[in-house]
């Protein structure tokens, strides 16, 4: 093992799953992953057991693949709200008990390396911009489209966090006034219509009348692939809602690239074809020129790459001048 090369620990901290992976710089553009990721269903009783498991997984991976090599940095990609400057998880709705947790200090002390944390949408945006579907873009938005909807923004080669580190909460723009209730407490949010949880809510009344119909986004995509007319049409309607939010982003930020993860990527052209049509229909001709809508290139391993980007690649993306 070449001890002169940098060694990175990547922690993908999710509401349903935690994954830990180990990486080393290589002669390629992207570092080389050492072994397989270690993952487990997130313990729902607070940070204690999850943090212990992260430390144990790190020790096991290093013992197997990088014995005697000093860890260079730790990257954590996680849901917010969080403060990436202080390294503190403030409060995560889908992680009970994670309130004011100084996660970077804890892991740095226990693993002996500097640690950073970044909002998962921002981390995914950085990873896609550097190594995936965002390469070559000047003004890019990456959208997580899973349980919720959030965006990471890379503008002129710089990660845009916002005044309160909350930039990119695109899932909570209102697209249907007085519409469906959203988990955030508002009504008519994009997330209430086009996220995984929103899709399940919208499917529920149909499912109650016909139990053979899909009840989740995953089931919806699978049924659409089998040619089920109801599911294909429901995906088409969902694409219309998502196109409203994407068009707003393009009008506000004048983006040249939109990269979508999870549900749209899993659905493929069954979703992207109607989404492109709906988006272009809502844009002025000037905005249509050069607009590029793509699925994630790093999915389904995007979480690992996102956490790696936090450990290795964020400082240049946070400079005032583009790299």
C-alpha angles and dihedrals in degrees: 000000000000104000091189092071122088118258121208133192114208120199119190103194110193136167093246104022140027119203128187124193136174125222138182131197112257139179088269126083092254120051118250118256113231109220125323129318117265112224142169140175108275112261107239097207098085137279100305103085093034093054091046089051092050090053092047092048091049092052092048094048093047091047091052101041113012109028111172094011115123116236110244102194144343122225124197123192112191147149122272173281089075138139111237092189096057093031093233130142102220103189131326116198094210095043108068114212096016097123121143093345113169090213098166093052092047095050093040091054094046098042101033100235137096113270133204132189130201136177107270095238091053091046091050091048091053092049094049093044092051103035111006144037094332097063112127095016120127098195114026139168123195116199125202106213106182129096087343136006125247136151138221116206127208108185121180090345094307129109107239110216101165133226093297099027087256102109114135101041088141093146089074099057108115111243098164114041110226088002133142117333116259128212089245091066097255128104130239098018120161088242091060090060110030108027125090092258091045092050090051091051092049091047094051100084091048091047091051089058095042119023091194092069120094118270102190138041091253092052090045093055092046092050092047090053089054088056099255106167096210092053094046091051092045090053088050091053090048089052089056091056093046091048089060091059094043092050090053090053092050093048092050101041104023092228125190097197134039118186120190128198140198114359098029091042091050091049094049120184092351084074104021096055096059090037093056091048093048093046095049091047090059097047130083113248090252091059093047091064109099096352108147124196115190142166119243113280093202099050131146089029094041093114092061093046091047093055090046089054089054091053097043116015112033103090095068091046091054096053119111090237120058114251 
